[in-house]
Amino acid sequence: MPLVYSFNTLFGSFLVIVIICIDYLFKYNTDAVQRKIFVSCLIMTLPAIVCDFAHQAVVGQSGQTVQIALYIINTVYYISQVGAMYLMAVFLDYISFKDMKRLKIIIMTVAAINLLHIIALLLNLQWGFYFFFTSHNEFMYGDKYFIRLLISYLPFIIDIVDLLISYKNVSVHHINLVFIILILSSAGNTLSFIANNASLFWICSTACLLTLYLFIIRAEAKFDVLTGVGNRGMFYEFIDRLNKQSGEQSWSIALLDIDDFKSINSVYGHIEGDNVLRNVAVSIKGCIRASDLVVRYGNDEFILAVQSEYDIDRLIARIQQAIYDQNEKSDRAYKLRLSYGYDSFVTHSEQNINDVLIHIEKLMCSQKNAKRRSGDRSAE
């Protein structure tokens, strides 16, 4: 490939990755762990792109100094490229499972494999089993180059096997994303191997990173910025997904409303009102399981969705206790209380989710009215 075309491909990839990195760093409402992994992946790709262009600029030129430079450039290239692919696999695993204990084990494993890969690349400088350069400084693949390819794809293969085993606990979107990334990265490596030109790899690699970033943006659009829980769109997507699954499922849907929230906003200001919403969301999230769903449905309304075999009364009692404990520890001039209503929703039945929501809202309002009649001013 002529140098000018190689430069266009590499500079375009470099620019896209830098723009994604800058834009993501300025997002304040994202998962901090997710941000670190993805940004590390983006940064790791940049030296690989620079080394790729440096390789294209000097390969084939004569001289011992050029050959030494080419060995250094390509060694750094493969360290960075494989490191970026492993970080991409770590990112895919994290967004699929969101398990910190699992993440620590994976990071330690990835670090160990990459250390062995670096040692192999350093040994390659002497033995040339991955790659070597002819006397005319032309790049050649070594007879053990397939090992490097296997090392590169090992995390994606493990990810796919793990996701297929744990498919019941993982979103179909995550499984599809892993397959898309694997197909794109495979296409990039295959094209580069056939054409003996690494620049072709970056077209597909940049597409992988862009795909991941679009996934992040779409996922963040389903979350409430203020509280960090899901939003109304996530709730309806969740119900739609349940209705598309085979077999009848029964879920308890609960609507929780903060008593006297309007007065809190009026007397103490909207900043304090925002703090209340965050505190309530934290209390709810601390009581639910990973398989449960909580979303901010309206201004001060939260919806819970839990499988019917799990005691919804016990769960709401735990949330109420968490709110009570929060009141006891806080020096606020007011007390937080919740009113609620709940009902069952059965998929593949004559039930309509909107009818269920109307019903549980009436139950919640009845509870508020009962509090008012009993003289509980907080329900106003």
N, C-alpha and C positions, 0 to 999 in steps of 0.2 A: 504494500500500500504506500503511495507517495506520502512524503512527510507532511505536506499541507493538508491532506485528507485525514491523516492520523491526528494532526493537531486539532482540526475541526471537531473530530469525534471526542477526543480527550478533553478539550477545553469546554465543549458543550456539557459533557458529563460532570466535569469539575464544577462548572457554574451552577448546574441544577442542584448538585449535592450541597454546595455552599449556601444556596438560597433556602433549601429545605432546612438546613441546620440553623441558620439565622432565624428563620420564621418560627421554628419549633422552640428555640431558646427563649423567645419572647412570649410564649404561651404560659400563662401563670396558673391555669386551672387544670393542669394535667398531673398524672401520677408521677411523683418524683423519681421512683425507681425505674419506671418505664422510660422517662426522659433520659436518665443517665445511660441506660443500655443503648437506646436508639441513637443518641448523640455520639456515644463512643463508637458505634458502628459507622456512622457517617464520617467521623474524624479519621477512623482507621483506613477508610477507603482513599483518602486524599493523597497520602504518600505513595500508594500503589499507582494512582493515576499519574503522578509526577514522574515516578520511576518508569512507567510504561512509555511516556513520551521521551524521556531521556534515552531509553533503550532504542526507540525508533530513530532518534536523532543520530546515534553514534554506531549502531550495529552495522557491521560490514566494513567499517573503516579499519585501516591497518595500524599496527603498533601494539607493543606489549602493554603500554599504559592504558590504551583503550580496552584491551581484553580484561585487565584487572578491574577497570571501572564497570565494565559490563557484568562481570561476576558479582560485584557489590550491588549494582543497581537491581539485578534480577533476584538476588537473595533477599534484599529489602522488599522487593515487589511481592514475592511469594509469601513472605512473613506477613505483610500487611493485608494482602488479598485473602489469604486463608483465615487470618484473624478476624477480618470483617465478616466473612461468611459464617464463622462460628458465633460472632456476636449477633448476627441476624437470626441464627437458629435459637440462641438464648432468648432473644426478644420475642420470637414466635411462641416459645414455650411459656414465657412469663405471661403474655397477654392471654394465653389459653387457660392457664391454671391459677395464676395470681397466688402462688404458694411460695412464701419467702424461704421456708426450710428447704423446699425442693430447689429453689433458685440458687441457694448457697452451694448445694451439692453439685449442681450443674456447672456453676462458675468454676469450682475447684477442679472438676473433671476437664472442662474446656481448657483451663490454664495448664493442666498437666499434659494434655494432648498437644497443645501449641508449643510447649517447651520441648517436647520430643521432636516435633516438626522442625523447630529452629535448630536443634542439634543435628538432625538429618540434613538440613540445608547447609550447615557449616561443614559437615563431612562431605557433602556434595562438591564443595570447592576443591577437594583433593581428588575425589573418585569420579565425579561427573555422572552419577547414576540417575539423577533427576534431569539435568540439562548440562550442556557443555558448549564451548565455542571452538570452531575449527581454527586452523592457522590463519584463515582470512577473516576471523571474527564473525562468522556466520553462526546463528543460533541453531542448536540441534537438541532434540529431546533425547534423554537418556533411556536405557532399557528398563528402568524402574520408575518411569514417570507416572505410570498408572497408580502407583502407591500414593502419590501426591493427590491425584484425582479422588482416590478412595478416601483419603483423609479429609478432603474438602467437602465431600458429600455425606460423610458419616453422620454428622449432626442432624441433617435433614432426614436421612433414612430413619434414624432413631426417633425423631419428632413424629414422623408419619406413623410408625409402628405404635408409638405410645398413644397418639391421638386415636388411632383405630381401636386400640384396646380400651381406652377411656372415653369412647365416643358419647356415652350416655351423659357424661359430666362436662362435655365440651360443646360449645356452639358449632353448628354446621358451618357458619361463616369462618370460624378459625380453621377448621379442617380444610375448607376450600382455599383459604389464603395460603396455607402451607403447600398445598399442591401447586398453586399458581406460582409461588416463589421457586419451588423446585423445578418446574417446567422452564421458567424464564432463565434461571441460573444454569440449568443443564444445556439449554439452547446456546447460551453465551459461551460456555466452555467448549461445546462441540464445534461451534463455528470457528472459534479461535484455534482449536486443535487442527481442524481440517485445513484452514487457510494459513496456519502457522503465523497468526497475527493476533496479539493479545488485545489490540484496540477494539476488535469486534466484541470482546467480552464485556466492555463497558457499556455498550448500547443496552444489553439485556440486564446488566447489573444496576444501571441507573433506573431502568424500568422496574426492577425489584424494589429498590428503595422508594421510588415514587409510589408504587402500589402500597407499600407499607404505610407511607405517610398519608395517603388518601384514606386508608383504613383507619388510622388514628383520628383523622379529622371527622370521619363519619361516626366513629365510636364516641368522640367527645360531644358531637351534636346531640347525642341521646342522654346527656347528663345535665343536671341542673348546676349551673356555675356557682351559685351561692352556697348550696348545701353539700354538693358532691354526690348526691344520690341521683337515681334516674329521673327523667322527666316524663311528661305525659306521652310523648312519642314512644319512649322505650316501653311504657306499659302496654300500649296498643300493639306494638310490634311483638311483645311477649305473648299477648293473647292470640294474635294471629299465628304465631309459631306453634302454640299449643293446639290450636284448631286444625293445623295442617298435619300434626302427628297422628299416627294410626292408634286406634284404641281409645277407649273412654278414660278420661282423667278427671279427678275431682279436686278442686282447689278452693281454699277459703280466701275470700277477698274482703279486706277490712279497710274502712275509711277512718282515719284519725284526724281530728281537728283541734287546734289549740284554742282553749277557752280564753275569751276576752282579749284576743290578739289585736283587735282594732284599738282598744283602749291603751294597750302597751305602746303601740305606734304613736297614738295621739299624745300621751303623757310623757313618754320617755324618748320619743323620736324614732325615725326609721332605722338609724344605725343600730339602736338597741333591738328593734324588731328583727333586723337581720341576724343579730347575735342569737336571739331566741330560736329562730329557724335553724341555725347551725347547731345549736345545743340540742334541740329536739332530734334533729337528724342523727347526731352522734349517739344519742341515747338509743334510738331505734336500731341503728346499725350494730351497736354493741350487743343487742339481744337476739338478732336473727342469725340464721345459718347461711352458708354459702349458696344453698339451693333456693333460698327465699328471695323474694323481690321486694324492694322498697323504692317508691318514686314520690317525688313531690308533684302532686296532681294539680294543685291550684295554689292560691296565695299562701294559706297556712294549713293546707290539707295534704296529708300523706296517705298513700295507698300501700297496703301490704298484700302480698300474694304468697300463700304458703300451702303446701299440699295438705289435703284434708285430714290425713292420718296424724298430722301433727296438731296437737291441741292448741287451737287459736286462742281460747280463753286464757290458757296458761301463758302463752306468749304475750298477750296484751297485758296481763298482770305483771309480767317481768318488765315490760316497757314502762308501765305506770310506776313500778317500784324504782326504776332507774330515774324517772323524772322526779319522784319524791326525794331520792338520795341527792339528786342535783340541787333541789330546793334547799335541803338541809345544809349543804356545803356552801351554798352561794349567799352573798350578802345583799342580794337584790331586795328591793322594797316590795316586790310582788312574788307570787307563787305561780309556777307553771302547772297547768292541769290540762288533761286531754279528754275530749268526748269522742265516742266511736260508735260505729255500727258495722256489722259484718254479715256475710251470707256465703253460701256455697255456689260455686260456678262449675258446671260439668260440661266438658267438651263433647262435641258430637251429640248434643241434645237440642231440645227446642229453646233452651235459654239463650238470651241475647245479653252480651256483656253490659250494654248500656242500661238494660232493664235492671240488672243486678246493681249497677252503680246508683241508679235512682232509688232503689229499695234501701241500700245501706246508708245513703245520704238521709233518707227519711228517718231511719233508725237512730242515726247520729243526732239529728235535729230533735228527735223525741227525747233523747238523753239530756240534751242541753236544756230543753224546756222543763224537764223534770228537776234539774238542778236549780233552775230559776224559781220554780214553784216551792222548792224546799228552802229557798233563801240563800243559795250559793251564788254570791255576786260575781264570782269568777267566770260563770258561764254566760254572762251577758255579752 
